[in-house]
Amino acid sequence: MDPLISLTIRNRKAWFAPGEELDCEYQIDRIGPRSIAAVEASVLWSTFGKGDADMGVHYFERRVPEDLPDGDLRELHRFRTRCPDGPLSYEGELLSIRWCVRVRVFPLRGKETSFDLPFRLGQIASPSELAEAGQKQVATRPEPTRSTEETASVEMTVRHDDPNPASDSPTSSSSDANQDGSSPNGSQR
């Protein structure tokens, strides 16, 4: 049976601003107190979509039994970090940037177990959110002049069709089951 990782973002928010404190805690269950070689906690981002996947680690901590007087890494552990300036979370058609808090447990025997708890850094609207809000990005190309010395340029404009766009309040996915089958509070099923 795999260890059970309970992970919580104590701030209980769907998104965080750059520079804001991210306050997390985790606990390990369903494994003996002397059966864990190490536990790692990290805050990281990953890209998904077309092209090569990329990943960056903002915060990392590795704990081993020797770090604690009783050597029991299962007990509730809390850590904090300030959110970086970027990259900001983004859900696009070709590329997505996603942030998460990750806890990995390395047992003395058997395979490692990990759990990711996603969160959003910043409030960048995705193309689908912009469309839902009634905002469209329109690319226009001016007519080229007859002069051979001048070059045509591309101009980007944003047109607001709705004078009262929908609220940009973040939506939390905490009520849904996570993609890996875990429950929203961070524990695995």
N, CA and C of each residue as an Amber inpcrd file, in Angstrom:
protein
   567
   0.8470000  -1.1720000   0.0000000   0.0000000   0.0000000   0.0000000
   0.8970000   1.2420000   0.0000000   0.5880000   2.1990000  -0.8600000
   1.3700000   3.4330000  -0.9590000   1.1020000   4.3490000   0.2300000
   2.0980000   5.1620000   0.6020000   1.8600000   6.1550000   1.6550000
   0.7800000   7.1460000   1.2240000   0.0870000   7.6930000   2.1820000
  -0.9510000   8.6960000   1.9320000  -0.3670000  10.0670000   2.2530000
  -0.3990000  10.9730000   1.2780000   0.1200000  12.3300000   1.4500000
  -1.0610000  13.2780000   1.5760000  -1.1540000  13.9710000   2.6940000
  -2.1710000  15.0130000   2.8820000  -1.4540000  16.3500000   2.7550000
  -1.8600000  17.1550000   1.7720000  -1.2030000  18.4250000   1.4710000
  -2.2490000  19.5210000   1.4150000  -1.9690000  20.6390000   2.0650000
  -2.9190000  21.7530000   2.1180000  -2.1960000  23.0620000   1.8560000
  -2.8200000  23.9290000   1.0620000  -2.3890000  25.3230000   0.9710000
  -3.2260000  26.0560000   2.0010000  -2.5880000  26.4760000   3.0770000
  -3.3070000  27.0410000   4.2210000  -3.9970000  28.3680000   3.8960000
  -3.5090000  29.1020000   2.9070000  -4.1310000  30.3750000   2.5320000
  -5.5280000  30.1780000   1.9510000  -5.8240000  28.9820000   1.4630000
  -7.1300000  28.6290000   0.8920000  -7.5840000  29.6270000  -0.1740000
  -6.7190000  29.8510000  -1.1500000  -7.0170000  30.7520000  -2.2550000
  -6.8060000  30.0090000  -3.5650000  -7.5110000  30.4500000  -4.5880000
  -7.3470000  29.8380000  -5.9040000  -6.1570000  30.4310000  -6.6530000
  -5.7980000  31.6830000  -6.3620000  -4.6710000  32.3140000  -7.0540000
  -3.9090000  33.2060000  -6.0830000  -2.6420000  33.4210000  -6.4080000
  -1.7470000  34.2160000  -5.5770000  -1.0760000  35.2780000  -6.4320000
  -0.8640000  36.4410000  -5.8550000  -0.1500000  37.5210000  -6.5320000
   1.3520000  37.3250000  -6.3400000   2.1700000  37.7620000  -7.3060000
   3.6180000  37.7150000  -7.1010000   3.9890000  38.4460000  -5.8090000
   4.8920000  37.8690000  -5.0450000   5.3240000  38.4550000  -3.7790000
   4.4810000  38.0560000  -2.5830000   3.3290000  37.4560000  -2.8290000
   2.4450000  37.0260000  -1.7390000   2.9870000  35.7350000  -1.1180000
   2.7450000  35.5610000   0.1820000   3.2230000  34.3630000   0.8700000
   2.3330000  33.1620000   0.5650000   2.9650000  32.0460000   0.2490000
   2.2980000  30.7620000   0.0440000   2.6040000  29.9320000   1.2850000
   1.5660000  29.5550000   2.0260000   1.7040000  28.8700000   3.3120000
   1.1410000  27.4540000   3.1560000   1.9960000  26.4430000   3.2930000
   1.6010000  25.0560000   3.0310000   1.9340000  24.1510000   4.2100000
   1.2180000  23.0360000   4.2760000   1.5520000  22.0060000   5.2600000
   1.2060000  20.6410000   4.6760000   1.9380000  19.6320000   5.1450000
   1.6650000  18.2680000   4.7010000   1.9050000  17.2970000   5.8440000
   1.3180000  16.1150000   5.6770000   1.4570000  15.0290000   6.6410000
   1.4500000  13.7230000   5.8600000   2.1970000  12.7450000   6.3310000
   2.2990000  11.4460000   5.6710000   1.6470000  10.3910000   6.5680000
   0.8070000   9.5390000   5.9860000   0.1420000   8.4540000   6.7160000
   0.2940000   7.1520000   5.9310000  -0.1940000   6.0580000   6.5260000
  -0.1840000   4.7100000   5.9360000   1.2220000   4.1980000   5.6480000
   2.1720000   4.5740000   6.5050000   3.5370000   4.0670000   6.4040000
   4.1510000   4.1400000   7.8000000   5.0050000   3.2110000   8.1280000
   5.6200000   3.1830000   9.4590000   6.5820000   4.3410000   9.6910000
   6.7960000   4.6990000  10.9610000   7.6480000   5.8490000  11.2850000
   9.1060000   5.6730000  10.8580000   9.5890000   4.4710000  10.7530000
  10.9870000   4.2240000  10.3710000  11.0980000   3.6870000   8.9370000
  10.0540000   3.8920000   8.1390000  10.0310000   3.3500000   6.7780000
  10.2680000   4.4000000   5.7010000  10.5360000   5.6450000   6.0890000
  10.7080000   6.7250000   5.1160000  12.1800000   7.1280000   5.0530000
  12.7510000   7.1100000   3.8460000  14.1390000   7.5380000   3.6450000
  14.2340000   9.0570000   3.5420000  13.2380000   9.6900000   2.8800000
  13.2610000  11.1430000   2.7020000  11.8900000  11.6330000   2.2580000
  11.6370000  12.9190000   2.5070000  10.4400000  13.6070000   2.0150000
  10.9080000  14.9100000   1.3840000  10.4180000  15.1850000   0.1710000
  10.7480000  16.4310000  -0.5130000   9.4890000  17.2500000  -0.7240000
   9.5960000  18.5500000  -0.4940000   8.5070000  19.4880000  -0.7710000
   9.0500000  20.5360000  -1.7270000   8.2570000  20.8890000  -2.7370000
   8.6980000  21.8960000  -3.6940000   7.5170000  22.7000000  -4.2090000
   7.8180000  23.8900000  -4.6840000   6.8650000  24.7460000  -5.3870000
   7.4760000  24.9500000  -6.7620000   6.7360000  24.5620000  -7.8040000
   7.3130000  24.5720000  -9.1430000   6.2840000  24.9000000 -10.2050000
   6.7800000  25.2230000 -11.3970000   5.9220000  25.4550000 -12.5510000
   6.3530000  24.5280000 -13.6820000   5.4020000  24.2220000 -14.5560000
   5.6580000  23.3800000 -15.7230000   4.8940000  23.9370000 -16.9030000
   5.4380000  23.7150000 -18.0970000   4.7130000  24.0940000 -19.3050000
   4.1100000  22.8450000 -19.9250000   2.9820000  23.0190000 -20.5780000
   2.2800000  21.9450000 -21.2700000   1.8310000  22.4860000 -22.6170000
   1.7810000  21.6340000 -23.6160000   1.3020000  22.0640000 -24.9230000
   2.2980000  21.7220000 -26.0060000   2.2730000  22.5210000 -27.0800000
   3.1600000  22.2830000 -28.2140000   4.5960000  22.6130000 -27.8400000
   5.5080000  21.9150000 -28.4550000   6.9230000  22.1740000 -28.2040000
   7.4370000  21.3880000 -27.0160000   8.6440000  21.7290000 -26.6180000
   9.2950000  21.0400000 -25.5060000   8.6940000  21.4640000 -24.1780000
   8.5370000  20.5100000 -23.2820000   8.0600000  20.8180000 -21.9290000
   9.1980000  21.4710000 -21.1550000   8.8490000  22.3920000 -20.2890000
   9.8310000  23.0830000 -19.4650000   9.3470000  23.0560000 -18.0260000
  10.2790000  23.1900000 -17.0910000   9.9210000  23.1750000 -15.6770000
  10.9240000  24.0300000 -14.9170000  10.4400000  24.6950000 -13.8780000
  11.3180000  25.4700000 -13.0140000  10.9070000  25.2840000 -11.5680000
  11.8910000  25.1800000 -10.6870000  11.6220000  24.9950000  -9.2640000
  11.8670000  26.3160000  -8.5490000  10.8510000  26.8010000  -7.8340000
  10.9580000  28.0500000  -7.0780000  11.4140000  27.7870000  -5.6400000
  10.8930000  26.7290000  -5.0320000  11.2080000  26.4000000  -3.6390000
  11.4550000  24.9010000  -3.5520000  12.4480000  24.5000000  -2.7470000
  12.7320000  23.0790000  -2.5750000  13.2430000  22.8330000  -1.1610000
  12.7640000  21.7380000  -0.5820000  13.2090000  21.3370000   0.7550000
  13.2190000  19.8130000   0.7970000  14.3070000  19.2410000   1.2970000
  14.4110000  17.7810000   1.4630000  14.6650000  17.5040000   2.9340000
  13.8470000  16.6230000   3.4880000  13.9910000  16.2450000   4.8970000
  14.2990000  14.7540000   4.9750000  15.2030000  14.4040000   5.8780000
  15.5760000  13.0090000   6.1260000  15.3950000  12.7420000   7.6190000
  15.2860000  11.4770000   8.0280000  15.0480000  11.1730000   9.4470000
  16.0650000  11.8110000  10.3960000  17.2990000  11.9570000   9.9600000
  18.3350000  12.5450000  10.8070000  18.0570000  14.0120000  11.1500000
  17.1470000  14.6630000  10.4040000  16.8010000  16.0670000  10.6590000
  15.9470000  16.2430000  11.9130000  15.3150000  15.1650000  12.3790000
  14.3830000  15.2530000  13.5060000  14.8820000  14.4220000  14.6860000
  14.6020000  14.8750000  15.9130000  15.0430000  14.1240000  17.0980000
  14.5210000  12.6890000  17.1180000  13.2370000  12.5040000  16.7440000
  12.6710000  11.1500000  16.7720000  12.7180000  10.4680000  15.4010000
  13.1700000  11.1790000  14.3620000  13.3110000  10.5990000  13.0320000
  12.0200000  10.3320000  12.3000000  10.8780000  10.7890000  12.8120000
   9.5700000  10.5010000  12.2150000   9.1660000  11.6140000  11.2470000
   9.2840000  11.3500000   9.9540000   8.9460000  12.3350000   8.9210000
   7.4550000  12.3800000   8.5990000   6.6600000  11.5500000   9.2410000
   5.2200000  11.5050000   8.9560000   4.4710000  12.6740000   9.5610000
   5.0090000  13.2590000  10.6130000   4.2870000  14.2930000  11.3590000
   4.0290000  15.5330000  10.5050000   3.0010000  16.2800000  10.8970000
   2.6160000  17.5000000  10.1960000   3.8140000  18.4390000  10.0820000
   4.0770000  18.9000000   8.8670000   5.1920000  19.8200000   8.6210000
   4.6840000  21.0070000   7.8070000   5.0960000  22.1910000   8.1990000
   4.6410000  23.4260000   7.5570000   5.8340000  24.1260000   6.9080000
   5.5980000  24.7070000   5.7320000   6.6340000  25.5200000   5.0860000
   5.9750000  26.6980000   4.3750000   6.7670000  27.7500000   4.1930000
   6.2680000  28.9800000   3.5580000   7.3050000  29.4770000   2.5580000
   6.8090000  30.1600000   1.5400000   7.6810000  30.8200000   0.5800000
   6.9290000  32.0020000  -0.0250000   7.6610000  32.9730000  -0.5000000
   7.0710000  34.1020000  -1.2240000   6.9450000  33.7080000  -2.6870000
   5.7920000  34.0030000  -3.2760000   5.5890000  33.6990000  -4.6920000
   6.5050000  34.5830000  -5.5380000   7.0830000  34.0270000  -6.5900000
   7.9810000  34.8040000  -7.4440000   7.2100000  35.7370000  -8.3780000
   7.9480000  36.5490000  -9.1170000   7.3290000  37.4620000 -10.0780000
   6.8060000  36.7280000 -11.3110000   7.2780000  35.5540000 -11.5770000
   6.8050000  34.8240000 -12.7390000   7.5740000  33.5340000 -12.8990000
   7.2060000  32.7570000 -13.8980000   6.1920000  33.0610000 -14.8940000
   4.7860000  32.9440000 -14.3030000   3.8790000  33.7570000 -14.8060000
   2.5010000  33.7310000 -14.3310000   1.7610000  32.5470000 -14.9410000
   0.7680000  32.0420000 -14.2290000  -0.0560000  30.9410000 -14.7310000
  -0.7830000  31.3970000 -15.9850000  -0.9050000  30.4700000 -16.9400000
  -1.5780000  30.8000000 -18.1920000  -2.1270000  29.5230000 -18.8030000
  -3.3530000  29.5750000 -19.2850000  -3.9750000  28.4400000 -19.9690000
  -4.3150000  28.8840000 -21.3850000  -3.4510000  28.5950000 -22.3310000
  -3.6660000  28.9860000 -23.7170000  -3.9990000  27.7950000 -24.5850000
  -4.2410000  28.0770000 -25.8570000  -4.5650000  27.0070000 -26.7920000
  -3.3260000  26.1970000 -27.1720000  -2.1760000  26.8670000 -27.2670000
  -0.9460000  26.1830000 -27.6600000  -0.0060000  25.9090000 -26.4950000
  -0.1020000  26.7240000 -25.4450000   0.8230000  26.6110000 -24.3290000
   0.1020000  26.9140000 -23.0250000   0.4290000  26.1670000 -22.0040000
  -0.0850000  26.4280000 -20.6590000   1.0850000  26.4320000 -19.6910000
   1.0180000  27.3250000 -18.7070000   1.9980000  27.3750000 -17.6260000
   1.2310000  27.1130000 -16.3440000   1.6070000  26.0640000 -15.6490000
   0.8830000  25.6680000 -14.4390000   1.8380000  25.5820000 -13.2530000
   1.3600000  26.0710000 -12.1050000   2.1050000  26.0320000 -10.8470000
   1.5110000  24.9680000  -9.9400000   2.3380000  24.3800000  -9.0770000
   1.8340000  23.4310000  -8.0880000   2.7790000  23.3600000  -6.8960000
   2.2260000  22.8640000  -5.8060000   3.0150000  22.4640000  -4.6480000
   3.1180000  20.9480000  -4.7550000   4.3200000  20.4150000  -4.6430000
   4.5340000  18.9700000  -4.7910000   5.2040000  18.4160000  -3.5390000
   4.6970000  17.2760000  -3.0750000   5.3440000  16.5400000  -1.9840000
   5.6490000  15.1410000  -2.5010000   6.8990000  14.7070000  -2.3040000
   7.3220000  13.3640000  -2.7170000   7.8440000  12.6130000  -1.5060000
   7.4070000  11.3690000  -1.3690000   7.8350000  10.5010000  -0.2740000
   8.6810000   9.3810000  -0.8730000   9.8770000   9.1990000  -0.3080000
  10.7920000   8.1480000  -0.7390000  10.8790000   7.1050000   0.3760000
  10.1510000   5.9780000   0.2330000  10.2190000   4.9420000   1.2720000
  11.5560000   4.1960000   1.1960000  11.9240000   3.5570000   2.2910000
  13.1450000   2.7460000   2.2910000  13.0340000   1.6040000   1.2910000
  11.8150000   1.0730000   1.1280000  11.5430000   0.0090000   0.1560000
  10.3620000   0.4210000  -0.7080000  10.4260000   0.0670000  -1.9640000
   9.3250000   0.3760000  -2.8660000   9.5500000   1.6740000  -3.6210000
   8.5320000   2.0370000  -4.3800000   8.6460000   3.2110000  -5.2480000
   8.2220000   4.4830000  -4.5210000   8.7030000   5.5990000  -5.0440000
   8.3360000   6.8900000  -4.4700000   6.8750000   7.1960000  -4.7670000
   6.2770000   8.0130000  -3.9160000   4.9030000   8.4720000  -4.0890000
   4.9360000   9.9880000  -4.0810000   4.1600000  10.6060000  -4.9700000
   4.1200000  12.0690000  -4.9820000   2.6900000  12.5540000  -5.1350000
   2.4870000  13.7870000  -4.7290000   1.1830000  14.4260000  -4.8780000
   1.3980000  15.8900000  -5.2300000   0.6750000  16.3740000  -6.2590000
   0.7380000  17.7620000  -6.7030000  -0.5640000  18.4680000  -6.3650000
  -0.4640000  19.6600000  -5.7970000  -1.6330000  20.4870000  -5.5060000
  -1.4920000  21.7730000  -6.3190000  -2.3070000  21.9350000  -7.3790000
  -2.1550000  23.1050000  -8.2520000  -2.6780000  24.3890000  -7.6160000
  -2.0980000  25.5060000  -8.0590000  -2.5850000  26.8420000  -7.7160000
  -2.2190000  27.7520000  -8.8810000  -2.8030000  28.9520000  -8.8900000
  -2.5200000  29.9140000  -9.9630000  -1.6730000  31.0540000  -9.4240000
  -0.6760000  31.4430000 -10.2050000   0.1380000  32.6110000  -9.8930000
  -0.2790000  33.7150000 -10.8530000  -0.8340000  34.8010000 -10.3190000
  -1.3090000  35.9100000 -11.1450000  -2.6980000  35.6520000 -11.6810000
  -3.1930000  36.6440000 -12.4150000  -4.5490000  36.5560000 -12.9720000
  -4.5480000  36.8910000 -14.4520000  -3.8610000  36.1090000 -15.2440000
  -3.8750000  36.3050000 -16.6890000  -5.0480000  35.5100000 -17.2390000
  -5.8990000  36.1720000 -17.9950000  -7.0560000  35.4910000 -18.5740000
  -6.6120000  34.6430000 -19.7590000  -7.1960000  33.4670000 -19.8830000
  -6.9200000  32.5990000 -21.0250000  -7.7260000  33.0990000 -22.2210000
  -7.3900000  32.6670000 -23.4450000  -8.1790000  33.0760000 -24.6040000
  -9.6640000  32.7400000 -24.4560000  -9.9830000  31.5840000 -23.8770000
 -11.3970000  31.2200000 -23.7140000 -12.0810000  32.1200000 -22.6870000
 -11.3470000  32.5110000 -21.6200000 -11.9250000  33.4290000 -20.6300000
 -12.1560000  34.8050000 -21.2400000 -11.2390000  35.2560000 -22.0960000
 -11.4270000  36.5410000 -22.7730000 -12.6580000  36.4980000 -23.6710000
 -12.8300000  35.3910000 -24.4050000 -13.9850000  35.2600000 -25.2920000
 -15.2810000  35.2570000 -24.4890000 -15.2730000  34.5530000 -23.3510000
 -16.4660000  34.5200000 -22.5060000 -16.7940000  35.8970000 -21.9460000
 -15.7720000  36.7020000 -21.7080000 -15.9820000  38.0350000 -21.1470000
 -16.3560000  39.0500000 -22.2230000 -16.4100000  38.6200000 -23.4790000
 -16.8060000  39.5340000 -24.5440000 -15.6610000  40.3740000 -25.0730000
 -14.4490000  39.9930000 -24.7930000 -13.2900000  40.7190000 -25.2930000
 -12.6590000  39.8910000 -26.3960000 -12.2780000  40.5660000 -27.4640000
 -11.6540000  39.8640000 -28.5770000 -10.3740000  40.5790000 -28.9620000
  -9.3690000  39.8140000 -29.3110000  -8.1540000  40.4080000 -29.8470000
  -8.2610000  40.3470000 -31.3610000  -8.0830000  41.4850000 -31.9870000
  -8.2220000  41.5730000 -33.4290000  -6.9060000  42.0650000 -34.0100000
  -6.3720000  41.3300000 -34.9450000  -5.1610000  41.7720000 -35.6340000
  -5.5780000  42.4340000 -36.9330000  -5.0980000  43.6300000 -37.1570000
  -5.4080000  44.3360000 -38.3980000  -4.1020000  44.6720000 -39.0890000
  -4.1020000  44.5930000 -40.3910000  -2.9150000  44.9360000 -41.1750000
  -3.2780000  46.1550000 -42.0230000  -2.5740000  47.2810000 -41.8090000
  -2.8700000  48.4530000 -42.6180000  -2.5050000  48.2080000 -44.0800000
  -3.1710000  48.9240000 -44.9640000  -2.8700000  48.8140000 -46.3880000
  -1.4530000  49.3180000 -46.6300000  -0.6490000  48.5710000 -47.3760000
   0.7030000  49.0420000 -47.6610000   0.6610000  50.2810000 -48.5490000
   1.6080000  51.1630000 -48.3280000   1.6850000  52.3640000 -49.1610000
   2.3590000  52.0010000 -50.4740000   2.2480000  52.8820000 -51.4590000
   2.8450000  52.6090000 -52.7630000   4.3420000  52.8600000 -52.7680000
   4.8160000  53.5180000 -51.7260000   6.2390000  53.8150000 -51.6580000
   7.0110000  52.5370000 -51.3690000   8.0910000  52.3000000 -52.0880000
   8.8920000  51.1020000 -51.8550000   9.7780000  51.2490000 -50.6350000
   9.9400000  52.4730000 -50.1260000  10.7930000  52.6910000 -48.9700000
  10.0810000  52.3840000 -47.6600000   8.7680000  52.4180000 -47.6840000
   8.0120000  52.1830000 -46.4620000   7.6490000  50.7070000 -46.3570000
   7.5840000  50.1970000 -45.1430000   7.1810000  48.8050000 -44.9340000
   5.8710000  48.7810000 -44.1640000   5.0780000  47.7880000 -44.4640000
   3.8010000  47.6320000 -43.7580000   4.0730000  47.0470000 -42.3810000
   3.3150000  47.4820000 -41.4070000   3.4690000  46.9410000 -40.0590000
   2.1610000  46.3100000 -39.6170000   2.2680000  45.4510000 -38.6400000
   1.0840000  44.8110000 -38.0740000   0.7850000  45.4980000 -36.7570000
  -0.4640000  45.8540000 -36.5600000  -0.8800000  46.5670000 -35.3550000
  -1.8780000  45.7050000 -34.6000000  -1.6460000  45.5250000 -33.3210000
  -2.5580000  44.7460000 -32.4850000  -3.4380000  45.6910000 -31.6920000
  -4.7280000  45.4420000 -31.7210000  -5.6550000  46.2340000 -30.9210000
  -6.5490000  45.2940000 -30.1410000  -7.0200000  45.7680000 -29.0140000
  -7.9810000  45.0060000 -28.2220000  -9.2830000  45.7680000 -28.2510000
 -10.3420000  45.0980000 -28.6810000 -11.6520000  45.7230000 -28.7720000
 -12.5160000  45.1720000 -27.6470000 -13.1410000  46.0450000 -26.9070000
 -14.0410000  45.6390000 -25.8300000 -15.4680000  45.7560000 -26.3480000
 -16.0940000  44.6120000 -26.6450000 -17.4640000  44.6140000 -27.1540000
 -18.4790000  44.8590000 -26.0580000 -18.1730000  44.4410000 -24.8550000
 -19.1130000  44.5490000 -23.7500000 -18.6160000  45.6310000 -22.7980000
 -19.3860000  46.7120000 -22.5830000 -18.9340000  47.7630000 -21.6770000
 -18.8360000  47.2880000 -20.2300000 -19.5100000  46.2070000 -19.8730000
 -19.4570000  45.6510000 -18.5230000 -19.0320000  44.1900000 -18.5990000
 -17.7190000  43.9460000 -18.8260000 -17.2980000  42.5460000 -18.9510000
 -17.5630000  41.7590000 -17.6760000 -17.6610000  40.4600000 -17.8470000
 -17.9400000  39.5740000 -16.7040000 -16.8520000  39.7230000 -15.6580000
 -17.2050000  39.4080000 -14.4480000 -16.2640000  39.4960000 -13.3280000
 -15.0500000  38.6280000 -13.5940000 -13.8800000  39.1190000 -13.1860000
 -12.6640000  38.3450000 -13.3880000 -12.2670000  37.5950000 -12.1300000
 -13.2340000  37.3010000 -11.2920000 -12.9120000  36.5860000 -10.0600000
 -12.4380000  35.1810000 -10.3980000 -11.4300000  34.7020000  -9.6740000
 -10.8690000  33.3920000  -9.9850000 -11.8530000  32.2760000  -9.6670000
 -11.7640000  31.2230000 -10.4430000 -12.5790000  30.0480000 -10.1550000
 -11.6810000  29.0120000  -9.5140000 -12.1690000  28.4100000  -8.4940000
 -11.3790000  27.4240000  -7.7680000 -11.7780000  26.0410000  -8.2190000
 -10.7940000  25.2030000  -8.4390000 -11.0780000  23.8210000  -8.8050000
 -11.0370000  22.9180000  -7.5850000 -11.0590000  23.5320000  -6.4070000
 -10.9090000  22.7310000  -5.1960000 -12.1090000  21.8380000  -4.9200000
 -13.2440000  22.0940000  -5.5510000 -14.3980000  21.2330000  -5.3070000
 -14.3990000  20.0180000  -6.2260000 -13.5100000  20.0190000  -7.2310000
 -13.4440000  18.9070000  -8.1670000 -12.3470000  17.9450000  -7.7490000
 -12.4520000  16.7130000  -8.2080000 -11.3660000  15.7580000  -7.9760000
 -10.1980000  16.1500000  -8.8570000  -8.9940000  15.9870000  -8.3700000
  -7.8020000  16.3010000  -9.1370000  -7.6100000  15.2640000 -10.2260000
  -6.8330000  15.6120000 -11.2670000  -6.6290000  14.7270000 -12.4010000
  -5.9940000  13.4090000 -12.0130000  -5.1900000  13.3910000 -10.9640000
  -4.5270000  12.1470000 -10.5780000  -5.4020000  11.2520000  -9.7110000
  -6.6960000  11.6380000  -9.5490000  -7.6050000  10.8170000  -8.7630000
  -7.6140000  11.1660000  -7.3050000  -6.8700000  12.1880000  -6.9310000
  -6.8270000  12.5660000  -5.5220000  -7.9960000  13.4700000  -5.1890000
  -8.2880000  13.5660000  -3.9260000  -9.3750000  14.4280000  -3.4910000
  -8.8700000  15.8540000  -3.4070000  -9.7630000  16.8540000  -3.4260000
  -9.3710000  18.2460000  -3.4600000  -8.5700000  18.7040000  -2.2510000
  -8.6710000  18.0590000  -1.1130000  -7.9320000  18.5230000   0.0590000
  -6.4900000  18.0520000   0.0500000  -6.1040000  17.3390000  -1.0020000
  -4.7130000  16.9510000  -1.1300000  -4.4380000  15.4990000  -0.8060000
  -5.3880000  14.7810000  -0.2430000  -5.1230000  13.3840000   0.0710000
  -5.4670000  12.5280000  -1.1330000  -4.7820000  11.4170000  -1.2470000
  -5.0440000  10.5220000  -2.3620000  -6.1440000   9.5500000  -1.9910000
  -6.8530000   9.1080000  -3.0310000  -7.9290000   8.1420000  -2.8060000
  -7.4160000   6.7320000  -2.8840000
